[in-house]
């Protein structure tokens, strides 16, 4: 196991500072230089946080948190739902890479949440919308459904991750104004 890059609290503060920088930025200030690519190739990755988020092309954690190569371990799936594959990926980042913060990041205007609320999916997409509908419960409000879906994901991960030094939290990204609100 790698030594943790940062404590959970320090990682959360770094994410918050990165989001604050993102709000006024026109470019990502994260380091994507050839030297960081070479270093991470040679020495391996040492991300300071795991971000489980939606596949939506408007949700880009490296930009949202002003991060560069090797700083975030990002897991993307429509509706930021968690199955065994995503949970296994989180376990890997925690146990082998030393991440101490796991963020389940939902977002406003989520198509997967809308499809779940409209009960408008078939095929394999239904496995995603069924999970979101389970999390959303009786609400018909998309913002509340998004929040409940994040809370559901956080609860699932807390059941699996027993290390007291690992913090699992939820957050919502507002795609219109760029802010991240930690729950």
C-alpha positions as CSV (number, residue, x, y, z in Angstrom):
1,X,0.0,0.0,0.0
2,X,1.1,3.5,-0.8
3,X,1.5,6.0,2.0
4,X,-1.5,8.4,1.9
5,X,-0.9,11.5,-0.2
6,X,-3.1,13.6,2.1
7,X,-5.5,13.1,5.0
8,X,-9.2,13.1,4.2
9,X,-9.6,16.6,5.6
10,X,-6.6,18.0,3.8
11,X,-7.8,16.4,0.6
12,X,-11.3,17.9,1.0
13,X,-9.8,21.3,1.6
14,X,-7.7,20.9,-1.6
15,X,-10.8,20.0,-3.6
16,X,-12.7,23.1,-2.2
17,X,-9.7,25.4,-3.1
18,X,-9.5,23.8,-6.5
19,X,-13.2,24.4,-7.1
20,X,-12.9,28.0,-6.0
21,X,-10.0,28.5,-8.5
22,X,-12.1,26.8,-11.2
23,X,-15.0,29.3,-10.8
24,X,-13.0,32.1,-12.4
25,X,-10.8,30.1,-14.7
26,X,-10.8,29.9,-18.4
27,X,-8.3,27.1,-18.4
28,X,-7.4,24.2,-16.1
29,X,-4.4,25.2,-13.9
30,X,-3.6,21.5,-13.1
31,X,-0.2,20.2,-14.1
32,X,-0.5,18.2,-17.3
33,X,3.2,18.8,-18.3
34,X,5.5,16.3,-19.9
35,X,7.5,16.2,-16.7
36,X,4.5,15.2,-14.6
37,X,3.5,12.5,-17.2
38,X,7.1,11.1,-17.1
39,X,7.2,11.2,-13.3
40,X,3.9,9.5,-12.8
41,X,4.9,6.9,-15.4
42,X,8.2,6.3,-13.6
43,X,7.0,6.5,-10.0
44,X,3.3,5.6,-10.3
45,X,0.2,7.5,-9.3
46,X,-0.5,9.1,-5.9
47,X,-4.0,10.6,-6.1
48,X,-5.1,12.5,-3.1
49,X,-8.8,11.7,-3.6
50,X,-11.3,9.4,-5.3
51,X,-14.2,11.0,-7.2
52,X,-17.1,8.8,-8.2
53,X,-19.1,10.8,-10.7
54,X,-21.4,10.8,-13.7
55,X,-20.3,10.1,-17.2
56,X,-22.0,13.4,-18.3
57,X,-19.5,15.3,-20.6
58,X,-20.2,18.5,-18.7
59,X,-18.9,17.0,-15.5
60,X,-15.0,16.9,-15.6
61,X,-13.6,16.4,-12.1
62,X,-10.0,17.3,-13.1
63,X,-11.2,20.7,-14.3
64,X,-13.9,21.2,-11.6
65,X,-11.2,20.7,-8.9
66,X,-8.3,22.4,-10.8
67,X,-6.3,19.1,-10.8
68,X,-3.6,17.7,-13.0
69,X,-2.4,14.3,-14.0
70,X,-2.2,11.8,-11.1
71,X,-4.1,13.9,-8.5
72,X,-7.5,12.4,-8.7
73,X,-8.7,8.8,-9.1
74,X,-11.9,9.3,-11.1
75,X,-14.6,6.7,-11.6
76,X,-17.3,7.7,-14.0
77,X,-20.6,6.0,-14.7
78,X,-24.0,7.4,-15.7
79,X,-25.9,8.6,-12.7
80,X,-22.8,8.0,-10.5
81,X,-24.3,4.7,-9.4
82,X,-22.3,2.0,-7.7
83,X,-22.1,-1.6,-8.6
84,X,-19.4,-4.2,-7.8
85,X,-17.0,-2.8,-10.5
86,X,-17.1,0.8,-9.2
87,X,-16.9,-0.3,-5.5
88,X,-13.9,-2.5,-6.4
89,X,-12.3,0.4,-8.1
90,X,-12.8,2.6,-4.9
91,X,-11.4,-0.2,-2.8
92,X,-8.3,-0.4,-5.0
93,X,-7.7,3.4,-4.7
94,X,-8.1,3.3,-0.9
95,X,-6.1,0.1,-0.2
96,X,-3.4,0.2,-2.9
97,X,-3.0,3.9,-3.6
98,X,-3.6,5.3,-0.2
99,X,-6.5,7.6,-0.9
100,X,-8.2,8.8,2.3
101,X,-11.1,10.8,0.8
102,X,-13.8,9.4,-1.4
103,X,-16.4,11.8,-2.9
104,X,-19.6,10.7,-4.6
105,X,-20.3,13.7,-6.9
106,X,-23.7,14.1,-8.4
107,X,-24.7,17.1,-10.6
108,X,-27.6,19.2,-11.5
109,X,-29.5,18.5,-14.8
110,X,-28.5,14.8,-14.7
111,X,-30.0,12.9,-17.6
112,X,-29.8,9.6,-15.8
113,X,-31.8,11.1,-12.8
114,X,-34.4,12.5,-15.2
115,X,-34.7,9.2,-17.0
116,X,-35.2,7.4,-13.6
117,X,-37.9,9.9,-12.5
118,X,-39.7,9.5,-15.9
119,X,-39.3,5.7,-15.7
120,X,-38.1,6.1,-19.3
121,X,-35.4,3.5,-19.8
122,X,-34.9,0.0,-21.1
123,X,-32.1,-2.3,-21.9
124,X,-29.0,-2.1,-19.8
125,X,-29.8,1.6,-19.0
126,X,-32.6,0.3,-16.8
127,X,-30.0,-1.1,-14.3
128,X,-28.8,2.4,-13.8
129,X,-32.2,4.1,-13.6
130,X,-33.6,1.4,-11.3
131,X,-30.8,2.1,-8.8
132,X,-31.4,5.8,-9.0
133,X,-35.2,5.3,-8.5
134,X,-34.5,3.2,-5.5
135,X,-32.3,6.0,-4.0
136,X,-34.8,8.7,-5.0
137,X,-37.7,7.1,-3.3
138,X,-41.0,9.0,-3.6
139,X,-39.6,12.3,-4.7
140,X,-40.4,13.7,-8.1
141,X,-38.0,16.7,-7.7
142,X,-34.9,16.2,-9.9
143,X,-32.6,18.1,-7.4
144,X,-33.8,16.2,-4.5
145,X,-33.5,12.9,-6.4
146,X,-29.9,13.8,-7.3
147,X,-29.2,14.6,-3.6
148,X,-30.8,11.3,-2.4
149,X,-28.9,9.4,-5.1
150,X,-25.6,10.8,-3.8
151,X,-26.5,10.1,-0.2
152,X,-27.4,6.5,-1.2
153,X,-24.0,6.1,-2.9
154,X,-22.2,7.4,0.2
155,X,-24.0,5.0,2.4
156,X,-23.1,2.0,0.1
157,X,-19.5,2.9,0.2
158,X,-19.5,3.5,4.0
159,X,-20.8,-0.1,4.4
160,X,-17.7,-1.4,2.5
161,X,-14.9,0.9,3.6
162,X,-14.1,0.2,7.3
163,X,-10.9,2.2,7.6
164,X,-11.5,5.0,10.1
165,X,-9.0,7.2,8.4
166,X,-11.0,7.1,5.1
167,X,-13.8,9.7,4.8
168,X,-16.6,9.2,2.3
169,X,-18.7,12.2,1.5
170,X,-21.2,13.4,-1.0
171,X,-21.2,16.6,-3.1
172,X,-23.3,18.2,-5.9
173,X,-21.8,20.0,-8.8
174,X,-23.9,22.8,-10.3
175,X,-23.3,22.6,-14.1
176,X,-24.6,26.2,-14.6
177,X,-22.4,28.1,-12.1
178,X,-19.6,25.6,-11.5
179,X,-19.9,25.4,-7.7
180,X,-19.5,22.2,-5.8
181,X,-21.6,21.9,-2.6
182,X,-20.4,19.3,-0.2
183,X,-23.2,17.6,1.7
